Amino acid sequence: MAKDEAGSDRFDIDNMDLCGSQFSRVNLSGTNFTDTVITGASFNDVNASEVAFENVNLSGSKFDDVNLSKVAITNAKLTGMTINGVLVSDLLKKWEEG
């Protein structure tokens, strides 16, 4: 572990296989994930406000009971994406038609 500028413990992980690990009541605020695989991971009761996703593959993911208030999505491939069972492409088409 290393100390950062604020004096808190910092744990740097590089090239480590943590498959099957469990994390409970862990604070990962300000953590950076680069070139990381989380396929099949499960997130429950998680505060992910103000998280930035860039160049992320979320295909096949399921979101349930999610607060997406003030979320901005740009340059996204939305093929087959649904909201409450309705294709987003259909919603966008209706919105564009007015």
N, C-alpha and C positions, 0 to 999 in steps of 0.2 A: 504494500500500500504506500501511497505517496500523499503528502500534504499539499493542498492547493493554496492559492493566495489567501483565501479566507480562513485557512487553518483546519478545514474539515478533511476527514479521510477521503482519499480518492483511490479507487481500485481500477487499474488499467488492465483490460483483457485483450489479448491479441492472439489470433490463431489458436483458440481454445474451443474444444468440443464440449458444449454444455447440454447436449441432447438429453431429454428426459428430466432435466432439472426442474425444481419447483421454487418459485419465488413468492413469498407472502409478506405483506406489509413492508415492501421495499420502496424506498424513495429513489427514483431514477431521474429526477428533475435535472435538466441541463445535460443529460447524457446524449452522446452522439453515437449513432449506429451507422456504420459504413460497410458496404459489401457484406451484409449480414443476412443469413437465412433464418426465417422464423416460420417456415412452412409447417402447418399443422399445430401451431401454437394456439393456445386458448387464453383470452383475456377476459376476466370477469371482475366486475366492480372496480373498474380502472378509471382514473381521472387522466384523460389524454388531451385536456384543453391546451390550446396553443401549440400543439405538436405540428411540426412541418414534415410533410411527406413529399419527397421529390424522387422521380424515377423509381416508383414503387409498383410492383405487380400485386394487385389485390384480386386477380381473377379467381373465381370460384369461392370467394369469401362470403360469409353470411353475417349481416349486421342485424341485431334484434334489440329493441328498447334502447335506441341510440339517439343522443341529442346532437343534431347537426346544425343548431342555430349558428348563424353567421359564418358557416363554412363556405369557403370559396374553392371551387373546382375549376381548373383551367387546363386546356390541352389534354383532355381525358378521352380515352376510347370507351364509349358507353354501350357498345354492342351487347345486347341481351340483358343490360342492367334494368332492374325493376325497382320501383318504390311502391310499397303496398300492393304488389302484384301487377302494377301497370308499367309497361315498358317506358323507360325514360325517353327514348327516341319518339314515341307517340306523344308524350307530354310536351316535349319541345316543339314538335310539329304543330300541335294545337295552339301552343303559346304564340308561335310565330304567325299563325293564321289570324290570331286576335280573337 
